[in-house]
Structures are given as C-alpha cells and as structure tokens.
Amino acid sequence: MEALIDACAAAGFRQMIGYIDAANVASLAIHDNFGFRRVGFMPQVGYKFGRWTDTVMVQRTLGPGATEAPEL
C-alpha cells in the first residue's frame, strides 16, 4: 500500500479514493492505518453472495492536496 501511495504522489495525483465493503473490517483498518479518512457511507449499493452490501468511501490527501492550485 505504501508503494502505491508513493507512486500516486510521485505521479502528481492529489487525492486517493477507495470504496470498501462496510463489512470488510480488515480492509477498513488497513486503510485507516495508511491515513485514509472515512468520508462517505452508501447503504445497500452492492450485491454479492446473495445479499445487499453497504459501502464505505475513504479518501487520502497526497502532496499538497487541495492547499494549492494545480499547475495548468
């Protein structure tokens, strides 16, 4: 995960966003440990294994994020 975050920052990306099954406690914990914040909750938007699932949206700022205007 650290290598992916570093590669995205080096490529000039400002934000990383992920969508995780709300029941996937391990994945949510990993993202928490890497500095992602939980920014959204979408109830019953996925369907797998015969049931509807909720999704958590996570976000992590990279580099200057939204503190500086992008280069045009």
ABEGO torsion letter per residue (X at the ends): XAAAAAAAAAAGBABBBBBBBAABAAAAAAAAAAGBBBABBBBGABBBGGBBBBBBBBBBBBEAEAABBBBX
